[in-house]
Amino acid sequence: MKMEELTKGDGYKVPAAHHPFMRLGLEKLEEFHDEVVDLEATLADVVKLGGADAEKKSTRLIKQLRAFEPSITMIGQIKSGKTSLVNAMVGRPNLLPADVNPWTSVVTSLHLNAPMANDAPTASFQFFSQGEWDHLIENGGRIGELSSRAGADEELEKVRAQISEMRDKTKARLGRKFELLLGQKHSYAELTDDLVQRYVCMGDDFEDLDEEDQQGRFADITKSADLYLSAKSIPMPLCIRDTPGVNDTFMMREQITINALRESRICVVVLSAHQALSSMDMGLIRLIANVKSREVIIFVNRIDELSNPAEQVPEIRDSILQTLKDNNGPENPELIFGSAYWANIALGETLDDIVAESAEAMFNWAEASLSAETAGMEINELVWHLSGVPQLYRALSDRISEGPGTEILAASRKRALNLVGGVRASSAMVSMRLDGDSVDVMPHDQLIAHLDKLEADNQKFLSDRMDIVFQQFSSRIDQSHKRFLDRALESLLQHLESKGEQEVWQYSPDGLRMLLRTSYQVMRRNVSSTCDQVFAAASADLADTYRTAFGVSVDNFSITPPAAPEIPAPVQLGQTIALDLQTSWWKGWWSRRKGYRAFASGFYDLIEAETAPIVDELKVRQAAEIRNLAETELRDFLAEQRGFLTDISEKSNLNKEDLKEIFGITAQQEREEIFDYIFEELSDSTAAHAKGDA
């Protein structure tokens, strides 16, 4: 089989569960879907007025609306039951393997209801590249780099021994194919549970299995999995990303989870009711502290294993909130308690298989949590309600509809308003010509030259303003970085002077994170303000162009500027650095230093090297990404308007008979009434959402 070849999966396609009760909690998404359908109908009306060019633009807008796929990243403790929860959410209890090899670092993206071509694969698995594998093997990942910088030879040898063991097992399993597989992708036309197990789950007994059926055969080198599923209970496309647990030996999973969080606006943190959240989960807390509180949901799983959930849940809630407060976590996050085990039981045909202790916990929790709204529920629906999944979906629905959903609708309505405006201007010009009026228009070549200059001027305006924003941001970041290092060094010296070299010094890097986060928030506001100013100026220039190029006066005509792009959260700030490791590792570093000078110079060099990549990530990669978002938004807006203007220009050169054939579908009075109706409908919806956001 060729690596990129589309192949058939093995065995039967496992159907998803489609119980009516799985729609519980998804009401807001239903409402959002209805708004999308209404907007699509409005765009279809525009097609009737604008001909082939308007149809092309409307079809593109509708396609973008239908492809909207908000994503949710699931992160959490190992053994929190996160994967079982994901399986329950999509109605397939056995889809993703819940017990995986400790090495496995696969991000599995479940694309629900995604629009797909008939010949598109339903499962794709991407392997680590040769460079990524070499970084792990040769340097020991981030822990290996840190150990090497600190001269922690003993720790480095432990890391190398563990990596060597993993490498040997992987090569033994894959043989000569191992090197060839790195960097490749396997795609399949049919998704099966066995297929997922082969790439995501680790098995043990390989010798007795057929080569192509070995469970977990590729799990060590699989980086990501994309699975495409139908979910009838969910009214729109949705992506749920299951990430590996964040705590692992080489910090591979941490970086992979950070990358997954970058691609999502909503984060679900899954905790175990037994583990709850402690200061030992600082890796988790650091990650979610850099995401907006409103976009973090905490799901406390496995309450089915509590002896008395009615009494224990309030205690666990208080403990989690206090731990977050003590460790600068997000303020007032939404906490939901439940059981993936109960959810998956509810999806089955019978409840007879439920563990006795779990049933007792369910009765206990039911007495404390059920209300009048559940009185008429069937037994499976009742268990589903007690599982907490409907409450989780309700929280997710709220955040999707209020966040990225509102944004995509607002952006689409603005583009639709501009489309209507362009079609209306074109209609007015055509109407005047059909009535025999003389229309004085700018020559086509002159219009193109004018638009070229308008585009260049506005792009330069944006670039110059962005240069100022990011220069200020870079300066603030550098100052914050140096201030932190100077303060930490001063604290170290004071410790040595007052307590000597025998007592290990501890210093939290959270102060640096807070300084960098504040600088990032200022930059985010400045970018949004700059975009609003530049986009408004471009819109005014374009409105003037309509008037000067065609001399047509149109009622209610204006160009609506696009919204500033959403700025991604600085999740890289959650990355573990040396000062976070207040463990035997740090004590080992401390014990190898002798003399104040050795402590001071060694510490400064180590922490500067450790934090420099985070600073560079913000200043360089993330700044470049944000600049690109803004420039792309402006470029697409100007390109769209160029299409409207050149279309009108071309129609001004057509003879009357051609104009009638292209544009004369209804009486002009009827056309004007339809224009007014569409304009008012789009304007009212846009204004209502803007008022709601305020």
DOLO-404162 format. One line per 3 residues: their letters; for each residue x, y, z of C-alpha. Coordinates in Angstrom, 2 decimals, padded with zeros to 5 digits. Layout:
a) X/Y/Z  ...
END
This chain:
mkm) 000.00/000.00/000.00  001.35/003.45/-000.91  001.50/005.85/002.03
eel) -000.86/008.46/000.55  -003.07/005.91/-001.16  -006.76/005.87/-000.29
tkg) -007.63/002.39/000.94  -010.61/000.56/002.34  -010.88/000.00/006.06
dgy) -011.25/-003.44/007.58  -014.56/-004.96/008.66  -017.92/-003.31/009.14
kvp) -018.66/000.34/009.74  -019.83/000.75/013.32  -023.01/002.84/013.42
aah) -023.31/005.78/015.80  -026.07/005.78/018.37  -028.94/008.13/017.53
hpf) -031.18/008.32/020.55  -033.63/011.25/020.68  -032.36/012.17/024.15
mrl) -028.91/012.90/022.70  -030.34/016.25/021.55  -030.66/017.40/025.17
gle) -028.57/020.52/025.76  -028.16/021.32/022.06  -031.04/023.80/021.83
kle) -028.77/026.83/021.28  -027.04/025.06/018.41  -030.46/024.33/016.89
efh) -031.24/028.06/017.08  -027.89/028.92/015.54  -028.53/026.41/012.74
dev) -031.93/028.05/012.08  -030.22/031.45/011.76  -027.77/029.99/009.26
vdl) -030.67/028.55/007.23  -032.44/031.93/007.27  -029.30/033.69/006.07
eat) -028.87/031.11/003.30  -032.46/031.82/002.18  -031.73/035.55/002.10
lad) -028.63/034.95/000.02  -030.71/032.85/-002.36  -033.01/035.90/-002.82
vvk) -029.97/038.00/-003.72  -029.22/035.53/-006.53  -032.62/036.29/-008.10
lgg) -031.68/039.96/-008.28  -028.06/039.82/-009.28  -027.62/037.23/-011.96
ada) -024.67/034.88/-012.46  -022.03/037.00/-010.70  -024.17/037.45/-007.60
ekk) -024.98/033.75/-007.66  -021.30/032.90/-007.63  -020.62/035.16/-004.64
str) -023.73/034.02/-002.77  -022.88/030.37/-003.36  -019.38/030.96/-001.98
lik) -020.84/032.62/001.14  -023.31/029.78/001.67  -020.52/027.23/001.27
qlr) -018.42/029.02/003.91  -021.38/029.08/006.30  -022.00/025.38/005.85
afe) -018.30/024.58/006.34  -018.17/026.43/009.66  -016.82/023.87/012.14
psi) -016.22/025.23/015.66  -013.68/023.12/017.52  -013.50/021.98/021.13
tmi) -010.26/020.73/022.66  -010.52/018.18/025.45  -007.57/018.18/027.86
gqi) -007.10/016.56/031.23  -005.42/014.25/033.63  -004.35/010.78/032.57
ksg) -006.98/008.27/033.72  -009.65/010.96/034.04  -011.91/009.12/031.59
kts) -011.56/011.89/028.99  -011.64/009.55/026.00  -014.66/007.67/027.34
lvn) -016.42/011.02/027.66  -015.59/011.90/024.05  -016.96/008.53/022.92
amv) -020.20/009.21/024.77  -020.53/012.70/023.32  -020.51/011.32/019.77
grp) -022.68/008.32/020.60  -020.05/005.63/019.92  -018.96/004.06/023.23
nll) -016.17/001.98/021.72  -014.84/004.35/019.07  -011.61/005.63/020.67
pad) -009.52/003.33/022.86  -009.64/004.47/026.48  -006.52/002.54/027.59
vnp) -003.50/003.69/025.63  000.21/003.15/025.86  002.02/005.68/028.10
wts) 004.10/006.70/025.07  001.12/007.49/022.86  000.80/011.18/022.01
vvt) -001.96/011.21/019.41  -004.36/014.14/018.98  -007.57/012.63/017.61
slh) -009.92/015.07/015.88  -013.50/013.89/015.44  -015.08/015.89/012.64
lna) -018.85/015.59/013.09  -021.15/016.30/010.12  -018.36/017.90/008.08
pma) -019.35/018.53/004.43  -017.32/016.06/002.38  -016.88/014.97/-001.20
nda) -018.10/011.46/-002.00  -014.57/010.17/-002.54  -013.04/011.90/000.52
pta) -011.41/009.67/003.18  -013.24/009.17/006.47  -010.04/008.48/008.41
sfq) -006.52/009.93/008.08  -003.49/009.25/010.29  -000.42/011.48/010.22
ffs) 002.94/010.14/011.45  005.66/012.14/013.17  008.18/013.59/010.75
qge) 011.80/012.48/010.71  012.81/015.80/012.28  010.31/015.47/015.14
wdh) 011.40/011.92/015.83  015.08/012.88/015.73  014.45/015.71/018.19
lie) 012.98/013.22/020.64  015.61/010.54/020.12  018.71/012.72/019.99
ngg) 017.75/015.43/022.48  015.25/013.67/024.74  012.51/016.17/023.95
rig) 012.18/019.29/026.08  013.18/017.48/029.29  016.33/016.28/027.54
els) 017.14/019.81/026.37  016.57/021.22/029.84  018.68/018.52/031.49
sra) 021.49/019.09/029.01  021.49/022.86/029.58  021.54/022.40/033.33
gad) 024.27/019.77/033.26  021.90/017.24/034.84  023.70/014.20/033.48
eel) 021.91/011.69/035.71  018.45/012.88/034.64  019.55/013.01/031.02
ekv) 020.72/009.39/031.14  017.35/008.32/032.57  015.56/010.08/029.73
raq) 017.86/008.52/027.13  017.32/005.06/028.60  013.54/005.45/028.39
ise) 013.73/006.74/024.84  016.05/003.91/023.84  013.54/001.39/025.15
mrd) 010.71/003.02/023.20  012.83/003.22/020.02  013.84/-000.44/020.20
ktk) 010.25/-001.60/020.68  009.03/000.58/017.83  011.69/-000.66/015.41
arl) 011.05/-004.26/016.41  007.36/-003.79/015.68  007.70/-001.95/012.37
grk) 010.95/-003.42/011.08  012.40/-002.00/007.90  009.27/000.08/007.26
fel) 009.98/002.26/010.29  012.14/004.94/008.61  009.90/005.01/005.52
llg) 006.75/005.63/007.55  007.98/008.82/009.26  006.35/011.92/007.80
qkh) 003.75/009.88/005.87  -000.04/009.80/006.08  -002.41/006.83/005.82
sya) -005.95/007.56/004.61  -008.95/005.23/004.51  -012.33/005.37/002.84
elt) -014.08/003.50/005.65  -013.77/004.07/009.39  -013.82/001.07/011.73
ddl) -013.02/000.50/015.39  -010.21/-001.94/014.47  -008.64/000.72/012.27
vqr) -008.59/003.26/015.11  -007.09/000.70/017.48  -004.23/000.05/015.06
yvc) -003.12/003.69/014.96  -004.09/005.05/018.38  -004.14/002.20/020.90
mgd) -001.15/000.16/022.07  -001.36/-003.60/022.31  001.19/-006.08/023.70
dfe) 001.06/-009.40/021.90  002.27/-008.73/018.37  003.99/-011.96/017.45
dld) 000.80/-014.01/017.09  -001.13/-011.45/015.01  -001.33/-010.92/011.29
eed) 000.90/-008.00/010.24  -001.95/-005.83/009.00  -004.19/-006.51/012.03
qqg) -001.79/-005.75/014.87  -003.45/-003.59/017.46  -001.46/-000.44/018.09
rfa) 001.01/-001.28/015.35  001.58/002.38/014.42  000.69/004.01/017.75
dit) 004.24/005.02/018.70  004.76/007.15/015.61  001.21/008.43/015.02
ksa) 001.02/012.16/015.65  -002.59/012.93/014.77  -005.77/011.23/013.64
dly) -008.66/012.85/011.75  -011.91/010.88/011.79  -015.07/011.96/009.96
lsa) -018.40/010.90/011.43  -022.10/011.55/011.07  -023.84/012.68/014.27
ksi) -027.57/013.10/013.68  -028.22/014.53/017.13  -025.91/017.51/016.48
pmp) -027.48/020.02/014.07  -024.26/021.36/012.53  -020.59/020.54/011.89
lci) -018.48/020.29/015.04  -014.90/019.18/015.77  -014.01/017.53/019.09
rdt) -010.27/017.08/019.70  -009.16/014.41/022.15  -005.64/015.16/023.35
pgv) -003.17/012.99/025.29  -002.75/013.62/029.02  -000.48/016.58/029.62
ndt) 001.91/014.94/032.09  004.55/012.78/030.42  008.26/012.16/030.67
fmm) 009.41/014.14/027.64  006.78/016.91/027.56  005.77/015.76/024.07
req) 002.14/015.70/025.08  002.29/019.15/026.60  003.49/020.68/023.33
iti) 000.99/018.67/021.31  -001.85/019.80/023.58  -000.69/023.43/023.33
nal) -000.83/023.17/019.53  -004.34/021.70/019.72  -005.50/024.51/022.01
res) -004.27/027.05/019.46  -006.78/025.68/016.98  -009.79/025.82/019.31
ric) -011.70/028.60/020.99  -013.26/026.32/023.60  -011.48/024.06/026.08
vvv) -012.98/021.29/028.21  -010.80/020.22/031.13  -011.65/016.68/032.27
lsa) -010.78/015.79/035.85  -011.34/012.63/037.84  -013.56/012.97/040.90
hqa) -010.94/010.96/042.76  -008.07/013.22/041.76  -010.08/016.46/041.47
lss) -007.50/019.21/041.01  -004.42/019.69/043.11  -001.30/021.79/043.00
mdm) 000.30/018.77/041.30  -001.83/019.59/038.25  -000.02/022.86/037.65
gli) 000.58/021.89/034.04  -003.18/021.83/033.47  -003.74/025.03/035.42
rli) -001.02/026.85/033.52  -002.56/025.86/030.20  -006.11/026.95/030.98
anv) -004.98/030.14/032.75  -004.09/031.54/029.32  -007.51/030.85/027.80
ksr) -010.45/033.20/028.43  -012.39/032.07/031.51  -015.61/032.04/029.49
evi) -014.05/029.56/027.07  -013.00/027.06/029.77  -015.39/024.37/031.02
ifv) -014.35/021.89/033.71  -016.02/018.48/033.61  -015.44/016.41/036.76
nri) -015.82/012.82/035.59  -016.18/009.46/037.35  -018.59/010.57/040.06
del) -020.07/007.07/039.59  -017.07/005.83/041.62  -017.82/008.07/044.62
snp) -019.43/006.43/047.63  -021.71/009.42/048.34  -021.68/011.89/045.42
aeq) -024.50/013.99/046.91  -022.22/015.00/049.79  -018.83/014.71/048.08
vpe) -019.54/016.75/044.93  -019.96/020.10/046.78  -016.70/019.42/048.65
ird) -014.87/018.63/045.40  -016.31/021.78/043.78  -015.04/023.98/046.62
sil) -011.62/022.31/046.50  -011.24/022.85/042.74  -012.26/026.50/042.90
qtl) -009.88/027.14/045.79  -006.98/025.44/043.99  -007.60/027.54/040.87
kdn) -007.74/030.70/042.96  -004.54/029.85/044.84  -002.66/029.13/041.61
ngp) -003.85/032.02/039.40  -006.17/029.81/037.37  -009.22/031.09/035.45
enp) -011.81/032.88/037.58  -015.28/031.38/038.01  -015.07/028.66/035.36
eli) -018.16/026.57/034.78  -017.96/023.23/036.64  -020.04/020.24/035.55
fgs) -020.11/016.93/037.40  -020.94/013.66/035.71  -019.99/010.20/034.57
ayw) -018.90/009.07/031.12  -019.57/005.53/032.32  -023.25/006.34/032.93
ani) -023.48/008.11/029.56  -022.14/005.08/027.70  -024.46/002.79/029.68
alg) -027.40/004.99/028.64  -026.44/004.56/024.98  -026.72/000.76/025.27
etl) -029.80/-001.34/024.78  -030.02/-002.36/028.44  -028.88/-001.07/031.82
ddi) -028.43/-004.59/033.21  -024.64/-004.46/032.87  -024.16/-001.52/035.22
vae) -021.82/-002.20/038.15  -023.71/-002.47/041.45  -021.63/000.21/043.23
sae) -022.12/002.54/040.28  -025.89/002.01/040.41  -025.92/002.91/044.10
amf) -023.95/006.08/043.38  -026.42/006.93/040.62  -029.40/006.64/042.95
nwa) -027.60/008.79/045.51  -026.81/011.46/042.89  -030.34/011.30/041.46
eas) -031.89/012.15/044.83  -029.68/015.23/045.09  -029.78/016.52/041.52
lsa) -033.06/015.59/039.81  -035.80/018.20/039.44  -039.33/018.49/038.10
eta) -038.07/018.77/034.50  -036.90/015.15/034.60  -040.16/013.69/035.86
gme) -041.37/012.38/032.51  -038.08/010.96/031.27  -037.62/007.35/030.21
ine) -034.96/005.39/032.13  -032.18/005.68/029.51  -032.87/009.38/029.08
lvw) -032.76/009.81/032.85  -029.38/008.08/033.07  -028.14/010.25/030.19
hls) -029.27/013.35/032.11  -027.50/012.19/035.28  -024.30/011.56/033.29
gvp) -023.79/015.32/032.89  -023.33/015.12/029.09  -026.47/017.21/028.36
qly) -025.22/019.90/030.76  -021.82/019.79/029.03  -023.42/020.14/025.61
ral) -025.58/023.00/026.90  -022.47/024.85/028.10  -020.70/024.17/024.79
sdr) -023.74/025.27/022.78  -023.89/028.56/024.69  -020.23/029.28/024.05
ise) -020.34/028.32/020.38  -023.48/030.34/019.63  -022.30/033.37/021.65
gpg) -018.67/033.25/020.48  -017.51/031.89/017.11  -021.12/031.35/015.97
tei) -022.06/034.99/016.48  -018.84/036.06/014.77  -019.36/033.92/011.66
laa) -022.97/035.10/011.33  -021.99/038.75/011.81  -019.17/038.46/009.26
srk) -021.45/036.69/006.78  -024.21/039.28/007.21  -021.73/042.10/006.60
ral) -020.53/040.42/003.44  -024.15/039.82/002.40  -024.94/043.52/003.00
nlv) -022.01/044.48/000.79  -023.16/041.99/-001.83  -026.66/043.52/-001.78
ggv) -025.14/047.00/-001.98  -023.03/046.05/-004.97  -025.92/044.35/-006.76
ras) -028.15/047.32/-006.01  -025.62/049.78/-007.39  -025.29/047.63/-010.49
sam) -029.08/047.44/-010.77  -029.43/051.22/-010.51  -026.88/051.78/-013.24
vsm) -028.51/049.18/-015.52  -031.97/050.62/-014.82  -030.81/054.09/-015.83
rld) -029.36/052.77/-019.06  -032.49/050.74/-019.86  -034.55/053.90/-019.30
gds) -032.37/055.68/-021.84  -030.51/057.89/-019.38  -026.92/058.82/-020.09
vdv) -024.54/057.23/-017.60  -021.12/058.82/-017.21  -018.78/056.10/-015.96
mph) -015.06/055.91/-015.29  -013.20/054.09/-018.10  -012.49/050.46/-017.18
dql) -008.70/050.79/-017.35  -008.82/053.89/-015.18  -011.02/052.07/-012.65
iah) -008.55/049.17/-012.45  -005.66/051.59/-011.87  -007.70/053.39/-009.20
ldk) -008.47/050.12/-007.41  -004.82/049.05/-007.58  -003.79/052.29/-005.87
lea) -006.62/052.06/-003.31  -005.54/048.53/-002.41  -001.85/049.41/-002.16
dnq) -002.57/052.50/-000.03  -004.78/050.64/002.43  -002.45/047.66/002.70
kfl) 000.43/050.04/003.41  -001.70/051.86/005.96  -002.39/048.57/007.73
sdr) 001.24/047.42/007.51  002.59/050.71/008.91  000.14/050.69/011.80
mdi) 000.87/047.03/012.55  004.60/047.80/012.59  003.98/050.30/015.38
vfq) 001.76/047.88/017.34  004.25/045.01/017.19  007.27/047.21/017.87
qfs) 005.57/048.38/021.06  004.64/044.79/021.90  008.18/043.54/021.34
sri) 009.58/046.29/023.54  007.13/045.51/026.35  007.89/041.80/026.11
dqs) 011.66/042.36/026.28  011.30/044.69/029.25  009.07/042.19/031.08
hkr) 011.51/039.36/030.39  014.53/041.30/031.65  012.62/042.61/034.68
fld) 011.66/039.07/035.66  015.21/037.74/035.30  016.64/040.63/037.33
ral) 014.06/040.17/040.10  014.55/036.42/040.20  018.32/036.81/040.39
esl) 017.99/039.35/043.21  015.70/036.97/045.08  018.22/034.14/044.63
lqh) 021.07/036.27/046.00  018.98/037.37/049.00  018.18/033.72/049.69
les) 021.84/032.74/049.56  022.81/035.59/051.86  020.09/034.85/054.43
kge) 019.79/031.04/054.29  022.97/029.81/052.62  023.46/027.14/050.01
qev) 021.98/024.15/051.84  018.31/025.13/051.61  016.84/024.84/048.13
wqy) 015.48/028.16/046.80  012.11/028.25/045.06  010.80/030.98/042.81
spd) 007.63/030.80/040.71  007.74/031.91/037.07  004.05/032.84/037.20
glr) 005.07/036.48/037.59  006.69/036.34/034.16  003.61/034.72/032.68
mll) 001.38/037.45/034.11  003.63/040.20/032.72  003.71/038.59/029.28
rts) -000.04/037.94/029.34  -000.71/041.60/030.17  001.53/042.73/027.30
yqv) -000.29/040.33/024.99  -003.70/041.69/026.04  -002.57/045.25/025.32
mrr) -001.30/044.13/021.91  -004.60/042.34/021.21  -006.58/045.52/021.92
nvs) -004.23/047.61/019.77  -004.48/045.16/016.86  -008.29/045.20/017.01
stc) -008.37/048.99/017.19  -005.95/049.29/014.27  -007.98/046.87/012.15
dqv) -011.21/048.72/012.89  -009.61/052.01/011.84  -007.99/050.69/008.66
faa) -011.01/048.63/007.58  -013.32/051.63/008.10  -011.00/053.83/006.03
asa) -010.93/051.24/003.24  -014.74/051.05/003.29  -015.02/054.85/002.99
dla) -012.56/054.82/000.06  -014.62/052.15/-001.68  -017.91/054.00/-001.13
dty) -016.33/057.10/-002.73  -015.19/054.92/-005.63  -018.76/053.77/-006.32
rta) -019.90/057.40/-006.48  -017.01/058.75/-008.54  -016.78/055.76/-010.91
fgv) -020.48/055.46/-011.78  -022.21/058.59/-010.50  -025.16/056.50/-009.31
svd) -027.04/057.53/-006.17  -028.46/054.50/-004.34  -030.64/054.60/-001.23
nfs) -029.26/052.84/001.87  -025.94/052.35/000.11  -022.78/051.95/002.19
itp) -019.84/049.58/002.43  -019.77/047.64/005.69  -016.20/047.03/006.90
paa) -015.28/043.53/008.10  -014.70/042.87/011.79  -011.20/042.66/013.21
pei) -009.99/039.04/013.29  -010.20/037.07/016.51  -006.77/037.03/018.16
pap) -005.74/033.54/019.40  -004.99/033.02/023.08  -001.30/032.95/024.15
vql) -001.47/029.29/025.19  002.31/028.93/024.79  002.61/030.72/028.15
gqt) 001.41/027.49/029.74  004.57/025.65/028.68  006.59/024.13/031.53
ial) 009.93/025.77/032.27  012.70/024.89/034.71  011.36/026.90/037.67
dlq) 008.06/025.00/037.47  009.87/021.75/038.27  010.07/022.14/042.05
tsw) 010.97/018.47/042.41  014.01/016.28/042.79  015.16/017.53/039.38
wkg) 015.53/021.12/040.66  017.07/019.90/043.91  019.63/017.98/041.87
wws) 020.53/021.13/039.95  020.87/023.01/043.24  023.11/020.40/044.85
rrk) 025.60/020.57/041.97  026.27/024.30/042.47  028.97/025.56/044.85
gyr) 029.46/029.24/045.59  027.25/032.29/045.06  028.77/033.12/041.69
afa) 028.07/029.62/040.34  024.46/029.83/041.50  023.92/033.29/040.07
sgf) 025.50/032.79/036.63  024.16/029.27/036.23  020.64/030.30/037.17
ydl) 020.54/033.36/034.93  021.82/031.47/031.88  019.50/028.53/032.46
iea) 016.29/030.52/032.96  017.09/032.94/030.15  017.59/029.99/027.78
eta) 014.42/028.34/029.09  012.19/031.40/028.73  013.67/032.80/025.50
piv) 011.68/030.37/023.28  008.41/031.48/024.92  009.30/035.14/024.42
del) 010.31/034.49/020.80  007.11/032.52/020.23  005.05/035.58/021.20
kvr) 007.24/038.17/019.46  007.90/036.30/016.24  005.61/033.37/015.38
qaa) 002.42/034.52/017.09  002.90/038.15/016.04  003.41/037.02/012.43
eir) 000.28/034.86/012.62  -001.81/037.78/013.92  -000.45/040.15/011.28
nla) -001.28/037.59/008.59  -004.86/037.27/009.89  -005.37/041.04/009.64
ete) -003.76/041.34/006.20  -005.76/038.40/004.86  -009.03/039.92/006.11
lrd) -008.28/043.23/004.38  -007.05/041.53/001.20  -010.19/039.36/000.92
fla) -012.46/042.35/001.58  -010.80/044.47/-001.10  -010.82/041.57/-003.58
eqr) -014.54/041.06/-003.04  -015.28/044.76/-003.59  -013.06/044.82/-006.66
gfl) -015.26/042.07/-008.09  -018.41/044.13/-007.52  -016.94/047.28/-009.06
tdi) -015.45/045.62/-012.13  -018.75/043.78/-012.69  -020.63/047.10/-012.76
sek) -017.99/048.55/-015.07  -018.39/045.66/-017.50  -022.20/046.01/-017.49
snl) -021.87/049.71/-018.33  -020.34/048.67/-021.68  -023.04/046.15/-022.67
nke) -025.77/047.03/-025.14  -029.39/047.25/-024.02  -030.44/043.86/-025.35
dlk) -027.65/042.11/-023.45  -028.56/044.04/-020.31  -032.19/042.93/-020.57
eif) -031.13/039.31/-020.99  -028.73/039.43/-018.01  -030.60/041.65/-015.61
git) -034.21/042.25/-016.60  -036.04/039.60/-014.58  -038.73/041.68/-012.84
aqq) -040.23/045.10/-012.95  -037.96/047.71/-011.40  -040.48/048.61/-008.68
ere) -040.63/044.98/-007.58  -036.84/044.79/-007.60  -036.59/047.86/-005.36
eif) -039.07/046.38/-002.88  -037.03/043.16/-002.69  -033.83/045.16/-002.22
dyi) -035.42/047.08/000.66  -036.66/043.89/002.28  -033.29/042.14/002.09
fee) -031.37/045.20/003.25  -033.65/045.73/006.27  -033.54/042.06/007.20
lsd) -029.74/041.91/007.13  -029.34/045.29/008.84  -031.77/044.42/011.64
sta) -030.05/041.09/012.30  -026.61/042.69/012.32  -027.73/045.48/014.66
aha) -029.48/043.00/017.01  -026.34/040.90/017.34  -024.16/043.96/017.83
kgd) -026.47/045.14/020.63  -026.36/041.67/022.20  -022.55/041.66/022.12
a) -022.41/045.07/023.77
END
